[in-house]
């Protein structure tokens, strides 16, 4: 993004809302990257290439609904 990176975007969004779900989708998936995202305010971190199932699991974990991937 030309103005800010995803970490800064997450920090700014968190200032506006503590309850929205933020999912990082990144090629950077080392433990340090995941931790940096958590500190910035992301709820989940999904490494690329991502699957629909991974995204659904992240969404369902926040909603605390059962996951049916059939």
ZADO-1210 file (C-alpha; in nm, 4 decimals, padded with zeros to 6 digits):
<atoms>
<atom x="00.0000" y="00.0000" z="00.0000" code="UNK" pos="1"/>
<atom x="00.1429" y="00.3380" z="-00.0882" code="UNK" pos="2"/>
<atom x="00.0560" y="00.5244" z="00.2331" code="UNK" pos="3"/>
<atom x="00.1018" y="00.2606" z="00.5041" code="UNK" pos="4"/>
<atom x="00.1732" y="-00.1086" z="00.5438" code="UNK" pos="5"/>
<atom x="-00.0704" y="-00.3655" z="00.6786" code="UNK" pos="6"/>
<atom x="00.0673" y="-00.3464" z="01.0308" code="UNK" pos="7"/>
<atom x="00.0083" y="00.0276" z="01.0487" code="UNK" pos="8"/>
<atom x="-00.3358" y="-00.0160" z="00.8916" code="UNK" pos="9"/>
<atom x="-00.4200" y="-00.2691" z="01.1653" code="UNK" pos="10"/>
<atom x="-00.3041" y="-00.0261" z="01.4359" code="UNK" pos="11"/>
<atom x="-00.5182" y="00.2522" z="01.2894" code="UNK" pos="12"/>
<atom x="-00.8230" y="00.0261" z="01.2556" code="UNK" pos="13"/>
<atom x="-00.7805" y="-00.0909" z="01.6162" code="UNK" pos="14"/>
<atom x="-00.7914" y="00.2728" z="01.7304" code="UNK" pos="15"/>
<atom x="-01.1355" y="00.2962" z="01.5704" code="UNK" pos="16"/>
<atom x="-01.2726" y="-00.0451" z="01.6683" code="UNK" pos="17"/>
<atom x="-01.1630" y="-00.3092" z="01.9147" code="UNK" pos="18"/>
<atom x="-01.4270" y="-00.5571" z="01.8023" code="UNK" pos="19"/>
<atom x="-01.3784" y="-00.5904" z="01.4268" code="UNK" pos="20"/>
<atom x="-01.2058" y="-00.9007" z="01.2947" code="UNK" pos="21"/>
<atom x="-00.8664" y="-00.8403" z="01.1336" code="UNK" pos="22"/>
<atom x="-00.7038" y="-01.1226" z="00.9400" code="UNK" pos="23"/>
<atom x="-00.3524" y="-01.0830" z="00.8032" code="UNK" pos="24"/>
<atom x="-00.2927" y="-01.2523" z="00.4689" code="UNK" pos="25"/>
<atom x="00.0796" y="-01.2520" z="00.4051" code="UNK" pos="26"/>
<atom x="00.3641" y="-01.4392" z="00.2433" code="UNK" pos="27"/>
<atom x="00.5648" y="-01.3636" z="00.5575" code="UNK" pos="28"/>
<atom x="00.4766" y="-01.6417" z="00.8003" code="UNK" pos="29"/>
<atom x="00.7711" y="-01.6830" z="01.0332" code="UNK" pos="30"/>
<atom x="00.6828" y="-01.6857" z="01.4048" code="UNK" pos="31"/>
<atom x="00.8266" y="-01.3336" z="01.4380" code="UNK" pos="32"/>
<atom x="00.5984" y="-01.2127" z="01.1561" code="UNK" pos="33"/>
<atom x="00.2917" y="-01.3681" z="01.3174" code="UNK" pos="34"/>
<atom x="00.3845" y="-01.2081" z="01.6515" code="UNK" pos="35"/>
<atom x="00.4393" y="-00.8688" z="01.4878" code="UNK" pos="36"/>
<atom x="00.0899" y="-00.8963" z="01.3396" code="UNK" pos="37"/>
<atom x="-00.0606" y="-00.9920" z="01.6743" code="UNK" pos="38"/>
<atom x="00.1019" y="-00.6917" z="01.8398" code="UNK" pos="39"/>
<atom x="-00.0266" y="-00.4654" z="01.5610" code="UNK" pos="40"/>
<atom x="-00.3809" y="-00.5877" z="01.6236" code="UNK" pos="41"/>
<atom x="-00.4479" y="-00.8737" z="01.3839" code="UNK" pos="42"/>
<atom x="-00.6685" y="-01.1518" z="01.5206" code="UNK" pos="43"/>
<atom x="-00.5413" y="-01.4176" z="01.2795" code="UNK" pos="44"/>
<atom x="-00.2525" y="-01.4672" z="01.0414" code="UNK" pos="45"/>
<atom x="-00.2952" y="-01.6744" z="00.7263" code="UNK" pos="46"/>
<atom x="00.0088" y="-01.7517" z="00.5144" code="UNK" pos="47"/>
<atom x="-00.0055" y="-01.7365" z="00.1352" code="UNK" pos="48"/>
<atom x="-00.0987" y="-01.9275" z="-00.0619" code="UNK" pos="49"/>
<atom x="-00.4169" y="-01.9415" z="00.1434" code="UNK" pos="50"/>
<atom x="-00.7160" y="-02.1642" z="00.0999" code="UNK" pos="51"/>
<atom x="-01.0826" y="-02.0840" z="00.1384" code="UNK" pos="52"/>
<atom x="-01.0901" y="-02.3370" z="00.4211" code="UNK" pos="53"/>
<atom x="-00.8248" y="-02.1428" z="00.6153" code="UNK" pos="54"/>
<atom x="-01.0225" y="-01.8222" z="00.5800" code="UNK" pos="55"/>
<atom x="-01.3466" y="-01.9922" z="00.6852" code="UNK" pos="56"/>
<atom x="-01.1765" y="-02.1427" z="00.9897" code="UNK" pos="57"/>
<atom x="-01.0489" y="-01.7994" z="01.0942" code="UNK" pos="58"/>
<atom x="-01.3951" y="-01.6484" z="01.0520" code="UNK" pos="59"/>
<atom x="-01.5669" y="-01.9293" z="01.2375" code="UNK" pos="60"/>
<atom x="-01.3204" y="-01.9184" z="01.5245" code="UNK" pos="61"/>
<atom x="-01.4178" y="-01.5568" z="01.5842" code="UNK" pos="62"/>
<atom x="-01.7868" y="-01.6333" z="01.5541" code="UNK" pos="63"/>
<atom x="-01.7451" y="-01.9462" z="01.7655" code="UNK" pos="64"/>
<atom x="-01.9645" y="-02.1355" z="01.5229" code="UNK" pos="65"/>
<atom x="-01.9013" y="-02.4911" z="01.4117" code="UNK" pos="66"/>
<atom x="-01.7067" y="-02.5268" z="01.0908" code="UNK" pos="67"/>
<atom x="-01.8616" y="-02.7388" z="00.8156" code="UNK" pos="68"/>
<atom x="-01.6131" y="-02.7673" z="00.5300" code="UNK" pos="69"/>
<atom x="-01.7951" y="-03.0442" z="00.3460" code="UNK" pos="70"/>
</atoms>
